[in-house]
């Protein structure tokens, strides 16, 4: 655990007031496993589709900041096997689209496969480096949250 301390001095005409604040920053919040649990919770909240005994949700959003290859495809798949909850996240990156067609060709597909328990995730297989995960997972989580908000707006207006 990392503890940050902030001291603020406010000067008044006749003196100064000192405010002291201490904030505990939990280092585990930045851990990929913690963000994976948040992704799992967001997708789990969306629920299973009728007739399915698994959760499968697909998203399209920009993860690499390159407009030439449009959006990446993110598949989040969760199912139970032998009493264990398994979560797979698959990211498909596309080639730069010179033809301006909507559908590009897949350039690279990377996976994250995890075991999910009560409030923890254990990464079993991963095509990303730890540094890539620290950058990528928060973007995926944020994209899922935004898409869920859009879906809520669509349902309200429909």
C-alpha positions as CSV (number, residue, x, y, z in Angstrom):
1,X,0.0,0.0,0.0
2,X,1.3,3.5,-0.9
3,X,0.4,6.4,1.3
4,X,0.3,9.9,-0.2
5,X,0.2,13.0,2.0
6,X,-0.9,16.4,0.8
7,X,-0.5,19.6,2.7
8,X,-2.3,22.7,1.6
9,X,-1.7,26.1,3.1
10,X,-4.3,28.8,2.6
11,X,-3.1,32.3,3.3
12,X,-5.6,34.6,4.8
13,X,-5.1,38.3,5.5
14,X,-4.4,37.6,9.2
15,X,-2.8,34.2,9.1
16,X,-2.7,30.9,7.4
17,X,-4.7,27.7,7.7
18,X,-3.1,24.4,7.0
19,X,-5.1,21.5,5.7
20,X,-3.5,18.1,5.7
21,X,-4.9,15.1,3.8
22,X,-3.6,11.6,3.7
23,X,-4.8,9.3,1.0
24,X,-4.1,5.6,0.8
25,X,-3.6,4.4,-2.8
26,X,-4.0,0.7,-3.2
27,X,-1.4,-0.6,-5.6
28,X,-3.5,-3.6,-6.3
29,X,-6.0,-1.4,-8.2
30,X,-3.5,-1.2,-11.0
31,X,-2.9,-4.9,-11.2
32,X,-4.3,-6.6,-14.3
33,X,-6.1,-9.2,-12.3
34,X,-8.1,-6.5,-10.5
35,X,-9.1,-4.9,-13.7
36,X,-10.0,-8.3,-15.2
37,X,-12.4,-8.8,-12.3
38,X,-14.0,-5.4,-13.0
39,X,-14.4,-6.4,-16.7
40,X,-15.9,-9.7,-15.7
41,X,-18.4,-7.9,-13.3
42,X,-19.4,-5.4,-16.1
43,X,-20.1,-8.2,-18.6
44,X,-21.7,-10.5,-16.1
45,X,-24.1,-7.6,-15.3
46,X,-25.2,-7.6,-18.9
47,X,-26.3,-11.2,-18.5
48,X,-26.7,-14.3,-20.6
49,X,-28.7,-14.2,-23.8
50,X,-31.8,-16.4,-23.9
51,X,-31.0,-20.0,-24.5
52,X,-27.3,-19.7,-23.7
53,X,-25.5,-21.1,-20.7
54,X,-22.5,-18.8,-21.1
55,X,-21.9,-15.0,-21.4
56,X,-20.6,-13.8,-24.8
57,X,-20.4,-10.1,-25.5
58,X,-18.6,-8.4,-28.4
59,X,-17.4,-4.8,-28.5
60,X,-15.8,-2.6,-31.1
61,X,-13.7,0.4,-30.0
62,X,-10.4,2.0,-30.6
63,X,-7.6,0.6,-28.4
64,X,-4.4,1.5,-30.3
65,X,-5.2,5.1,-31.3
66,X,-4.7,4.4,-35.0
67,X,-7.5,5.7,-37.2
68,X,-6.2,3.9,-40.3
69,X,-7.2,0.5,-39.0
70,X,-10.5,1.6,-37.5
71,X,-11.7,-0.1,-34.3
72,X,-10.5,-3.3,-32.7
73,X,-12.8,-6.1,-31.9
74,X,-13.0,-7.3,-28.3
75,X,-14.8,-10.5,-27.4
76,X,-15.5,-11.3,-23.8
77,X,-16.6,-14.9,-23.2
78,X,-17.4,-16.4,-19.8
79,X,-18.5,-19.9,-19.0
80,X,-18.4,-22.5,-16.3
81,X,-16.4,-25.7,-16.6
82,X,-15.9,-28.4,-14.0
83,X,-17.1,-26.0,-11.3
84,X,-14.7,-23.2,-12.3
85,X,-15.6,-19.9,-13.9
86,X,-13.5,-19.2,-17.0
87,X,-13.1,-15.8,-18.6
88,X,-11.6,-15.3,-22.0
89,X,-10.9,-11.9,-23.6
90,X,-9.9,-11.9,-27.2
91,X,-8.7,-8.7,-29.0
92,X,-8.5,-8.6,-32.8
93,X,-6.4,-5.9,-34.4
94,X,-7.0,-5.1,-38.0
95,X,-4.7,-4.1,-40.9
96,X,-4.6,-0.5,-42.0
97,X,-7.5,-0.1,-44.3
98,X,-6.4,1.6,-47.5
99,X,-9.6,0.6,-49.4
100,X,-11.9,2.4,-46.9
101,X,-14.1,-0.7,-46.7
102,X,-15.8,-1.1,-43.4
103,X,-14.6,-4.7,-42.8
104,X,-10.8,-4.9,-42.6
105,X,-8.7,-8.0,-42.4
106,X,-7.5,-9.3,-39.1
107,X,-3.8,-8.7,-38.6
108,X,-3.4,-10.1,-35.1
109,X,-5.5,-11.8,-32.5
110,X,-4.4,-11.9,-28.9
111,X,-6.0,-13.7,-25.9
112,X,-6.2,-13.5,-22.1
113,X,-7.6,-16.6,-20.4
114,X,-8.4,-16.6,-16.7
115,X,-9.9,-18.5,-13.9
116,X,-12.3,-16.4,-11.9
117,X,-13.1,-17.1,-8.2
118,X,-15.0,-15.0,-5.6
119,X,-13.2,-11.7,-6.0
120,X,-10.0,-12.6,-7.8
121,X,-8.7,-13.6,-11.2
122,X,-5.8,-15.9,-12.1
123,X,-4.3,-15.4,-15.5
124,X,-3.6,-18.8,-17.0
125,X,-2.6,-17.8,-20.6
126,X,-1.9,-14.4,-22.0
127,X,-0.6,-13.2,-25.4
128,X,0.1,-9.7,-24.0
129,X,3.1,-8.5,-22.0
130,X,2.5,-7.2,-18.5
131,X,3.2,-3.7,-19.8
132,X,0.6,-4.1,-22.6
133,X,-1.9,-5.4,-20.1
134,X,-1.5,-2.3,-17.8
135,X,-2.3,-0.1,-20.8
136,X,-4.9,-2.2,-22.5
137,X,-7.2,-3.5,-19.7
138,X,-8.3,-0.1,-18.5
139,X,-9.2,0.9,-22.0
140,X,-11.3,-2.2,-22.5
141,X,-13.0,-1.6,-19.1
142,X,-13.8,2.0,-20.0
143,X,-15.0,1.0,-23.5
144,X,-17.4,-1.6,-22.0
145,X,-18.8,0.9,-19.5
146,X,-19.4,3.4,-22.3
147,X,-21.1,0.9,-24.5
148,X,-23.3,-0.2,-21.6
149,X,-24.4,3.4,-21.1
150,X,-25.2,3.7,-24.8
151,X,-27.3,0.5,-24.6
152,X,-29.2,1.9,-21.6
153,X,-30.0,5.1,-23.6
154,X,-31.2,3.0,-26.5
155,X,-33.5,0.9,-24.3
156,X,-34.9,4.0,-22.7
157,X,-35.8,5.6,-26.0
158,X,-37.1,2.5,-27.6
